Amino acid sequence: MTERGVWRGRGRVWRAGVVLVVVAVLVVGLVAAALVTDVDPRGGAAAGDAEVSAEVNPGLLAVDGSAPMPDPAALERILGPLASSPAVGDLTASVVDDVTGEVLWERRPRDAKVPASTTKLLTAVAALSQLPGDARVDTVLARGTDPGTLVVVPGGDPTMSRGDEPGPLFPDAATLAEAADIVRASDLAPTRIVVDPGPYTGPDLGPGWSPAEIPAGNIAPIEAWMLDAGRLDPADEYSPRSTDPALAAGRALARELDVDPERVTVATERVETTDELGRVSSAELTERVRSMLVYSDNVLAETICREVALDRDPDSPADFAAGTAAVVDTLAERGLDMSGVRLDDCSGMSSGNRLSAEVLTDVLRTAAAPDATREMRDLLDTLPVAAGSGTLLDRFSGPSAPGAGWVRAKTGTLAGTSALAGTVTSVDGRSMSFALLSSGTEPAGARPALDRIAAALRECGCR
């Protein structure tokens, strides 16, 4: 029988190839984001007043821990009118100094609100707290008990590329070509492929998720194996997704191996195997967290929190409830106050989630505080950069342009809900964590208003 639990939370597996990593200069103290250049990778220049060049190259620069701290009264004079704008509707907010944890400005920071995709910050910090940054997830190729049967035993990797090389959204991902080469190198000539259900159990759509979000490109059914997170176009982050991603992956492998795609089935129970032919591995956790946050990938968020659950308890049911409980429990064990937190999913798609601005800034400070671990500091380098990358690529222009390149933040958007949470460094070199949760107005108006608040934090020395 093949090895079960092919997700690997501990240990290191080296893969061929060279991974180019943006180097972060980190010191005990704080870190500031600086955008060196900025351009839309889809071909158009990013919005903003600065001249752009051919690539985005964000980095983290060391900051002086003795930089002057903003005066809360001065911040109130500047941020108060912005927070009172009708565009932001009902706003709750928290801004804290990253060195001391001192509250610099707030608006009902303990009120629990719908956080939308800022939920992913909790998922990211829980994952980097529980797991090593180089953790990978395996997909095993095995021989079935029936002659000519190839069994795919997933560990929970949704990022495998259908091409010969990793796609643009998931650098260093495993490829379908690698999986096919393992089978070709064996003495198995498959005539049938069975996809084992892997470690996941329970519903494949989260609480409150609408199936209409699948063709809209926001979700796919959460299964333990899929290609390109279920996207039909692996190069388009907004691509519609598959309604049956494990079956689609199995059929794509069948075509690689000249097996009739109609001879592919997805099992509902554990599949017996005789021996393992080989396995392919996902990118390291840190790289997958980066993709999750930069592209706000809901599928990847749900699979990463299941990694956390499986590492905490290998016999975990690895469903939505287990994933969310693992995130909350891991953060509570770090000493973060999780009272009042409600998570129905790990991605923020559910309108039933509840978080406060205070919880979000507490979570962010685990990465920005002077005693943060290297793994936690890696989180800062995975956040979208204002006017430079991911979901902030086309934001922070016009009145909010001063924040371009200096704000690193996770966005969140649902109907009637807009959120922005991240880090920013003032012109005086003081680093702050902030969380802004807006409700009751449409995102088209709320998002520019939230950007202006974040940009004001950058622009204002406020002393």
Residue pairs with C-beta under 8 A, 6 or more apart in sequence:
1 272
1 273
1 274
2 140
2 142
2 151
2 153
2 273
2 275
2 276
3 140
3 276
4 153
4 270
5 155
5 199
5 310
5 314
6 137
6 138
6 139
6 140
6 153
6 154
6 155
6 198
6 279
7 137
7 138
7 155
7 156
7 199
7 307
7 310
7 311
8 135
8 136
8 137
8 138
8 155
8 281
9 130
9 131
9 132
9 135
9 307
9 310
9 311
10 132
10 135
10 311
12 132
12 134
13 136
13 281
15 172
15 281
17 172
19 171
19 172
19 287
22 57
22 58
22 59
22 381
23 59
24 31
24 59
24 60
24 377
24 378
24 380
24 381
25 31
25 59
25 60
25 61
25 62
26 60
26 62
26 374
26 377
27 62
28 65
28 370
28 371
29 62
29 63
29 64
29 65
29 99
29 370
30 63
30 65
30 98
30 99
30 368
30 370
30 425
30 430
30 431
31 60
31 61
31 62
31 63
31 368
31 377
31 380
31 423
31 431
32 60
32 61
32 62
32 63
32 406
32 425
32 429
32 431
33 58
33 59
33 60
33 61
33 380
33 383
33 385
33 405
33 406
33 407
33 408
33 423
33 424
33 425
34 58
34 59
34 60
34 61
34 405
34 406
35 56
35 57
35 58
35 385
35 386
35 387
35 388
35 404
35 405
35 406
36 57
36 58
36 59
36 405
37 52
37 53
37 54
37 55
37 56
37 57
38 46
38 48
38 50
38 52
38 56
38 385
38 387
38 388
38 389
38 404
38 405
39 45
39 46
39 52
39 53
39 54
39 55
39 56
40 46
40 393
40 394
41 56
41 168
41 393
45 52
46 52
46 56
46 387
46 388
46 393
46 394
47 387
47 394
47 395
47 396
47 397
47 398
48 387
48 396
48 397
48 401
48 404
49 397
49 401
49 404
50 401
50 404
50 405
56 385
56 388
56 389
58 381
58 385
58 388
58 389
58 405
58 408
60 377
60 380
60 381
63 425
63 429
63 430
63 431
64 429
65 99
65 370
67 426
67 428
67 429
67 430
68 428
68 430
68 461
68 463
69 97
69 100
69 102
69 104
69 430
69 463
70 97
70 104
70 426
70 428
70 430
70 432
70 460
70 461
70 462
70 463
71 462
71 463
72 103
72 104
72 105
74 460
74 462
74 463
75 95
75 104
75 105
75 457
75 460
75 462
76 105
78 456
78 460
78 462
79 95
79 105
79 453
79 456
79 457
82 88
82 449
82 452
82 453
82 456
83 91
83 93
83 107
83 453
85 449
86 441
87 441
87 445
87 446
87 448
87 449
88 418
88 436
88 438
88 441
88 446
88 449
88 450
89 438
89 439
89 440
89 441
89 446
90 438
90 439
90 440
91 107
91 436
91 437
91 438
92 107
92 108
92 109
92 111
92 113
92 356
92 357
92 436
92 437
93 105
93 106
93 107
93 108
93 109
93 357
93 434
93 435
93 436
93 437
93 453
94 103
94 105
94 106
94 107
94 109
94 356
94 357
94 358
94 360
94 361
94 434
94 435
95 103
95 104
95 105
95 106
95 361
95 432
95 433
95 434
95 457
96 102
96 103
96 104
96 361
96 365
96 432
96 433
96 434
97 104
97 430
97 431
97 432
98 365
98 368
98 369
98 423
98 431
98 432
98 433
99 369
99 370
99 430
99 431
101 365
101 369
103 109
104 432
106 357
106 358
107 357
108 357
109 356
109 357
109 358
109 361
109 435
110 340
110 356
110 358
111 356
111 357
112 340
112 341
112 342
112 354
112 355
112 356
113 354
113 355
113 356
113 357
113 417
113 419
113 437
113 439
114 351
114 353
114 354
114 414
114 417
114 437
114 439
115 348
115 353
115 354
115 355
115 360
115 412
115 419
115 437
116 348
116 353
116 411
116 412
116 413
116 414
116 417
116 418
116 419
117 296
117 298
117 347
117 348
117 349
117 391
117 410
117 411
117 412
117 413
117 419
118 348
118 355
118 360
118 410
118 411
118 412
118 419
118 420
118 421
118 435
118 437
119 301
119 343
119 345
119 346
119 347
119 348
119 353
119 355
119 412
120 292
120 293
120 296
120 301
120 346
120 347
120 348
120 410
121 293
121 360
121 363
121 364
121 410
121 421
122 327
122 328
122 331
122 341
122 343
122 346
122 355
122 359
122 363
123 292
123 301
123 304
123 305
123 308
123 327
123 346
123 347
124 289
124 292
124 293
124 304
124 379
124 382
125 331
125 334
125 363
125 366
125 367
125 376
125 379
126 305
126 308
126 326
126 327
126 330
126 331
127 285
127 289
127 304
127 305
127 307
127 308
128 285
128 286
128 289
128 375
128 376
128 378
128 379
129 330
129 331
129 333
129 334
129 366
129 375
129 376
130 308
130 311
130 312
130 326
130 330
131 285
131 307
131 308
131 311
132 285
132 375
133 284
133 285
133 286
133 374
133 375
133 378
134 284
134 285
134 286
135 284
135 285
135 307
135 311
136 281
136 282
136 283
136 284
136 285
137 155
137 156
137 157
137 281
137 282
137 303
137 307
138 155
138 157
138 279
138 280
138 281
138 282
139 152
139 153
139 154
139 155
139 157
139 160
139 174
139 179
139 225
139 279
139 280
139 281
140 152
140 153
140 154
140 155
140 276
140 278
140 279
141 150
141 151
141 152
141 153
141 179
141 182
141 183
141 276
141 277
141 278
141 279
141 280
142 150
142 151
142 152
142 153
142 273
142 274
142 275
142 276
142 277
143 149
143 150
143 151
143 186
143 188
143 273
143 274
143 275
143 276
143 277
144 150
144 151
144 192
144 194
144 271
144 272
144 273
144 274
145 272
145 273
145 274
146 192
148 188
148 189
148 190
148 191
148 192
149 190
149 191
149 192
149 193
149 194
150 183
150 188
150 190
150 192
150 193
150 194
150 257
150 259
150 277
151 193
151 194
151 195
151 196
151 271
151 273
152 179
152 193
152 194
152 195
152 196
152 225
152 249
152 250
152 253
153 196
153 198
153 271
153 273
154 195
154 196
154 197
154 198
154 199
154 223
154 224
154 225
154 246
155 198
155 199
155 224
156 198
156 199
156 200
156 224
156 225
156 303
156 306
156 307
156 310
156 318
157 173
157 174
157 225
157 281
157 282
157 303
158 220
158 223
158 225
158 226
158 229
158 230
158 245
158 299
158 300
158 303
159 170
159 173
159 174
159 228
159 229
159 282
159 283
159 288
159 291
159 300
160 173
160 174
160 175
160 176
160 179
160 225
160 226
160 227
160 228
160 249
160 280
160 282
161 167
161 170
161 173
161 174
161 175
161 176
161 227
161 228
161 234
162 175
162 176
162 227
162 228
162 234
162 252
163 175
163 176
163 177
163 234
164 175
164 177
165 175
166 172
166 173
166 174
166 175
166 283
167 173
167 228
167 234
167 235
168 234
168 235
169 228
169 229
169 231
169 234
169 235
169 237
169 291
169 295
169 297
170 228
170 229
170 283
170 288
170 291
171 283
171 287
171 291
172 283
172 284
172 287
173 282
173 283
174 280
174 281
174 282
175 280
176 227
176 249
176 252
176 253
176 256
177 256
178 280
179 253
179 256
179 280
180 253
180 256
180 257
182 277
182 278
182 279
182 280
183 190
183 257
183 277
184 257
185 278
186 277
186 278
188 277
190 257
190 259
191 259
191 260
191 263
192 259
192 263
192 264
192 265
193 250
193 253
193 254
193 257
193 259
193 263
193 264
193 265
194 264
194 265
194 266
194 267
194 271
195 225
195 246
195 247
195 249
195 250
195 264
195 265
195 266
195 267
196 267
196 270
196 271
197 223
197 224
197 266
197 267
197 268
197 269
197 270
198 223
198 224
198 225
199 224
199 306
199 310
199 316
199 318
200 222
200 223
200 224
200 306
200 318
200 319
201 317
201 318
201 319
202 317
202 319
202 320
202 321
203 319
203 320
204 221
204 222
204 223
205 211
205 219
205 221
205 222
206 219
206 222
206 302
206 320
206 344
206 345
206 347
206 349
206 350
207 320
207 344
207 345
207 350
207 352
208 344
208 349
208 350
208 351
208 352
209 219
209 345
209 349
209 350
211 243
213 219
213 349
214 220
214 221
214 230
214 240
214 241
214 242
214 243
215 240
215 241
216 240
217 231
217 236
217 237
217 238
217 239
217 240
217 241
218 241
218 298
218 349
219 241
219 298
219 299
219 347
219 349
220 226
220 229
220 230
220 231
220 241
220 242
220 243
220 245
220 299
221 230
221 243
221 244
221 245
222 299
222 302
222 303
222 320
223 245
223 246
224 246
224 303
225 245
225 246
225 249
226 242
226 245
226 246
226 248
226 249
226 299
227 234
227 245
227 248
227 249
227 252
228 234
229 241
229 297
229 299
229 300
230 241
230 242
230 245
230 248
230 299
231 237
231 239
231 240
231 241
231 242
232 239
232 240
232 241
232 242
233 239
233 240
237 295
237 297
241 299
242 248
244 266
246 266
247 264
247 265
247 266
250 264
250 265
250 266
251 261
251 264
253 259
253 264
254 260
254 261
254 263
254 264
255 261
282 288
283 291
285 304
285 307
286 375
286 378
286 382
288 300
288 304
289 304
289 378
289 379
289 382
290 381
290 382
291 297
291 300
292 300
292 301
292 304
292 382
293 382
293 383
293 384
293 390
293 410
294 382
294 383
294 384
294 389
294 390
294 391
295 390
295 391
296 390
296 391
296 410
296 411
298 347
298 348
298 349
299 347
301 345
301 346
301 347
301 348
302 320
302 323
302 345
302 346
302 347
304 346
305 323
305 324
305 326
305 327
305 346
306 318
306 322
306 323
306 326
308 323
308 326
308 327
308 330
309 316
309 318
309 322
309 323
309 325
309 326
310 316
310 318
312 326
312 329
312 330
313 322
316 322
316 326
320 344
320 345
320 346
323 345
323 346
324 343
324 344
324 345
324 346
327 343
327 346
328 338
328 341
328 343
331 338
331 363
332 338
334 366
336 359
336 362
336 363
336 366
337 359
337 362
338 359
340 354
340 356
340 359
341 354
341 355
341 356
341 359
342 352
342 353
342 354
343 353
344 350
344 352
344 353
345 353
348 412
348 414
349 414
351 414
351 415
351 417
355 437
356 437
357 421
357 435
357 436
357 437
358 435
360 421
360 435
360 437
361 421
361 433
361 434
361 435
364 421
364 422
364 423
364 433
364 434
364 435
365 372
365 433
366 372
366 376
366 379
367 376
367 377
367 378
367 379
367 380
367 423
368 380
368 423
368 431
368 433
380 408
380 423
383 408
383 409
383 410
383 422
383 423
384 390
384 391
384 392
384 393
384 408
384 409
384 410
384 411
385 392
385 405
385 407
385 408
386 392
386 395
386 396
386 400
386 403
386 404
386 405
386 406
386 407
386 408
386 409
386 451
386 454
386 455
387 393
387 394
387 395
387 396
387 397
387 401
387 403
387 404
387 405
388 404
388 405
391 410
391 411
392 407
392 409
392 411
395 411
395 447
395 448
395 451
396 403
396 404
396 407
396 451
396 454
396 455
397 404
398 448
399 448
399 452
399 455
400 448
400 451
400 452
400 454
400 455
401 455
402 455
402 456
402 458
402 459
403 424
403 451
403 454
403 455
403 457
403 458
403 459
406 424
406 425
406 458
407 422
407 423
407 424
407 451
407 454
407 455
407 457
407 458
408 422
408 423
408 424
409 420
409 421
409 422
409 423
409 424
409 434
409 454
410 419
410 420
410 421
410 422
411 419
411 420
411 447
412 418
412 419
412 420
412 421
412 437
413 419
413 443
413 447
416 439
416 440
416 441
416 442
417 437
417 438
417 439
417 443
418 438
418 439
418 441
418 443
418 446
418 447
418 450
419 435
419 436
419 437
419 438
419 450
420 434
420 435
420 436
420 447
420 450
420 451
420 454
421 434
421 435
421 436
422 433
422 434
422 454
423 431
423 432
423 433
423 434
424 431
424 432
424 434
424 454
424 457
424 458
425 431
425 432
425 458
426 432
426 457
426 458
426 459
426 460
426 461
426 462
427 458
427 459
427 460
427 461
428 461
428 463
432 457
434 453
434 454
434 457
436 450
436 453
436 454
438 446
438 449
438 450
